[in-house]
Amino acid sequence: MTPADTQPELRDDLLLCYCTMLTVGQLRAAWAAGRWPLPEKENTGKLCTACVGDLLYCLRRFGVDASL
């Protein structure tokens, strides 16, 4: 059992990044479709430190290898 198995599922409507108004659902859908970054979210690579940490956390929760 992994830590992700014991944590509640992240809600799609949760605002993940205030810098680009990115929701967890948008991030989840983009990775599932292999379409990242989304056309209107290109600046997500230039996020503040807090948003980058949240982004990496969510990617790891989705099963993406988000190694730096």
N, C-alpha and C positions, 0 to 999 in steps of 0.2 A: 504494500500500500504506500502510495506517495503522498506528500503533503497536499497536493492538489486534490486528491481523492477525499480528503477530510474537510476541505474548505467549501463554502457554498459557491454555487455557480455565479459568475459575474453577470449582472443584468445588462442586456444590450443597450438600454437607454441611459446607462451611467455615463456621464461626461468624463472622459478620460483625460483630455487635454484641453485646457482653456486657451492655449496658444493658438490652436487651429480649430477649436470646436469639434474635436474628434470624439466620437462615442465608442464605447466598447463594441457595440454591434457593428459599426462601420469597420473597425479594425478586424474583428472576427470574420466578417464577410469578405474583406479584401484579401486576407491571408488564405481563406478557404478557396477563393477563386484564383489565387496566384496573381493578384492585381494590386501590388503595393509598390509605391505609394499611390493612393487614389488621385485622380487628376486634380481635384480641388484641394488636396492635402499635401502638395509637394514640399511645403516648408516644414513638415513634421520632422524632417531630419535636422532642423535647426531649433530644436525645442530647448526650453529651460531645463535645468538639471532635474527638477522634480518630475516634469512630464516625461523625460527620457526614462527615468527610473520606473515610472508607472507603465510606460509602453513596454519596456523589457519584461516587467513582471507579468503583464497580460500575455505577451507572446509565449513566455515559458509556460503559463497556465494553459495555453492553447496547444502546447506540445511542439512549438517551434524551437529549433536550436538557435537561441538568441545569445550565443557566446560572443564575447567581445574579443 
